[in-house]
């Protein structure tokens, strides 16, 4: 289903819709974080007025503002992480989808439809699903899920920076910046690095 048809479908859908997204597919270190969000019409309007959009298009300050507003508005959300070990065992795509699925299953209310950011459905989830590329830019509930996932993952990486300060996680959040790549070459891998993602950096 293309985006126009998907949005028309959602506009006429009368059940409870959850949006789900992840943050952290590309980093060299740390977990992938997923979230699922359900928005009422009023919550959706309030968050859009605050600047809700795809979290990648928002500043860290704006994401924190929207995240705080979600709490104040009583938005229903749940989040789950896919660990470094899970990523290594499965692959990043499967670990991301599993974390999304766990997030949806932990929502405290029945959901009739899940909008999944990306190409694929969540395996084993007994709820109607609508995979949609760029859902985080098109569907407010998915945008909100992207914000939750990104804010929580950044906070995790800030905490991990205190455990492994030599890598600079507080600055780059585990992404493959020049600083991070050079730190891996110099210090080697920490317990939270994704070994397969760092292979080219650690191969003599």
C-alpha positions as a printed Julia matrix, in Angstrom:
204×3 Matrix{Float64}:
   0.0     0.0    0.0
   1.45    3.38  -0.97
   1.48    6.29   1.45
  -1.55    8.04  -0.03
  -3.69    4.93   0.14
  -2.4     4.17   3.65
  -3.27    7.62   4.94
  -6.72    7.43   3.37
  -7.23    4.07   5.04
  -6.13    5.44   8.41
  -8.37    8.46   8.01
 -11.39    6.16   7.76
 -10.27    3.62  10.38
 -12.46    3.73  13.47
 -10.55    1.48  15.87
  -7.63    2.13  18.22
  -4.39    2.71  16.32
  -0.89    2.35  17.74
   2.21    3.64  16.01
   5.54    1.92  16.52
   9.1     2.83  15.61
  12.67    2.25  16.71
  15.84    4.24  17.28
  19.38    2.96  17.05
  19.61    0.67  14.03
  22.82    2.27  12.78
  25.1     2.76  15.81
  28.2     0.71  16.53
  27.23    0.33  20.18
  24.3     0.13  22.54
  20.8    -1.32  22.28
  18.15   -0.64  19.7
  15.14    0.98  21.36
  11.55    0.59  20.2
   8.33    2.24  21.32
   4.6     1.98  20.7
   2.25    4.93  21.18
  -1.51    5.47  21.1
  -2.75    9.04  20.65
  -6.21   10.49  21.09
  -7.23   13.14  18.59
  -6.75   15.85  21.2
  -3.29   14.6   22.15
  -2.35   14.4   18.49
  -3.39   18.02  17.86
  -1.57   19.27  20.97
   1.67   17.48  20.08
   1.56   18.61  16.45
   1.23   22.2   17.66
   4.4    21.64  19.72
   6.28   20.48  16.65
   5.87   16.69  16.71
   7.39   15.1   13.63
   9.88   12.39  12.72
  12.38   12.49  15.59
  15.29   12.62  13.12
  13.98   16.02  12.01
  13.84   17.39  15.56
  16.55   18.8   17.8
  17.35   17.0   21.05
  15.77   19.9   22.96
  12.56   19.71  20.93
  12.36   15.95  21.41
  12.64   16.39  25.17
   9.92   19.08  25.08
   7.55   16.83  23.17
   8.39   13.85  25.37
   7.59   15.87  28.5
   4.35   17.07  26.93
   3.37   13.46  26.22
   3.69   12.76  29.94
   1.64   15.81  30.88
  -1.05   14.88  28.35
  -1.27   11.31  29.64
  -0.24    9.73  26.35
  -0.2     5.93  26.46
   3.14    4.45  25.43
   5.44    1.57  26.13
   9.07    0.99  25.13
  11.37   -2.0   24.97
  15.03   -2.46  24.08
  16.76   -5.01  21.9
  20.06   -5.77  23.6
  23.48   -5.99  21.97
  23.3    -9.75  22.54
  19.92   -9.98  20.83
  21.18   -7.94  17.88
  24.18  -10.28  17.55
  22.04  -13.41  17.77
  19.31  -12.33  15.32
  20.36   -9.28  13.26
  19.45   -5.64  13.68
  16.24   -5.82  11.64
  14.84   -8.81  13.54
  15.9    -7.4   16.91
  14.19   -4.09  16.06
  10.94   -5.79  15.05
  10.96   -7.97  18.16
  11.43   -4.91  20.38
   8.55   -3.2   18.56
   6.4    -6.27  19.14
   7.2    -6.33  22.86
   6.32   -2.63  23.07
   2.94   -3.17  21.44
   2.14   -6.19  23.61
   2.81   -4.15  26.76
   0.37   -1.39  25.89
  -2.27   -1.25  28.65
  -5.25   -1.1   26.29
  -6.54   -3.15  23.36
  -5.26   -2.06  19.95
  -7.04   -2.73  16.66
  -4.28   -1.69  14.24
  -0.52   -1.19  14.49
   1.22    1.15  12.07
   4.79   -0.14  11.75
   7.46    2.22  10.48
   9.22    0.4    7.65
   8.62   -2.33   5.12
   7.87   -5.31   7.32
   5.21   -6.53   9.7
   6.1    -7.58  13.25
   6.31  -11.39  13.28
   3.88  -13.21  15.52
   1.83  -10.17  16.5
  -1.88  -11.15  16.44
  -3.09   -7.65  15.55
  -3.8    -6.14  12.15
  -0.68   -4.32  10.94
   0.08   -1.64   8.38
   3.79   -1.42   7.5
   4.49    2.0    6.06
   7.78    3.46   4.92
   8.36    6.85   6.58
   5.41    6.31   8.92
   7.37    8.34  11.47
   6.99   11.35   9.18
   3.4    10.66   8.1
   1.49    9.21  11.06
   1.55   11.17  14.34
   1.42    8.07  16.56
   4.48    6.69  14.76
   6.18   10.1   15.03
   5.52   10.04  18.77
   6.91    6.5   18.98
  10.06    7.67  17.21
  10.45   10.47  19.76
  10.0     8.13  22.73
  12.48    5.62  21.3
  15.07    8.27  20.5
  14.8    10.1   23.84
  15.06    6.89  25.84
  17.93    5.52  23.79
  19.87    8.78  24.11
  19.38    8.63  27.89
  20.69    5.06  27.93
  23.77    6.12  26.0
  24.35    9.03  28.39
  24.34    6.52  31.25
  26.69    4.18  29.41
  29.04    7.09  28.82
  29.67    7.17  32.56
  30.69    3.51  32.46
  32.84    3.79  29.33
  33.89    7.47  29.16
  36.76    6.84  26.75
  34.38    6.3   23.82
  32.43    9.55  23.99
  28.96    8.0   23.97
  27.4    11.13  25.47
  28.37   13.05  22.35
  27.7    10.63  19.49
  25.29    8.16  21.15
  27.15    5.22  19.64
  26.87    6.31  16.0
  29.93    5.8   13.76
  31.4     9.29  13.94
  35.09    9.84  13.28
  35.64   10.28  17.03
  33.93    7.0   17.8
  35.71    5.02  15.1
  39.08    6.3   16.28
  38.23    5.41  19.9
  37.35    1.86  18.87
  40.66    1.51  17.01
  42.58    2.82  20.0
  40.74    1.21  22.95
  39.21   -1.83  21.26
  35.63   -2.91  21.89
  33.65   -2.41  25.07
  31.03   -4.93  26.26
  28.3    -2.8   24.69
  29.78   -2.63  21.19
  28.13   -4.55  18.37
  30.99   -6.77  17.25
  29.72   -7.39  13.74
  29.19   -3.66  13.18
  32.78   -2.91  14.24
  34.54   -5.69  12.33
  36.15   -3.39   9.77
  37.49   -1.2   12.56
  39.08   -4.02  14.51
  40.45   -6.16  11.67
  44.23   -5.68  11.33
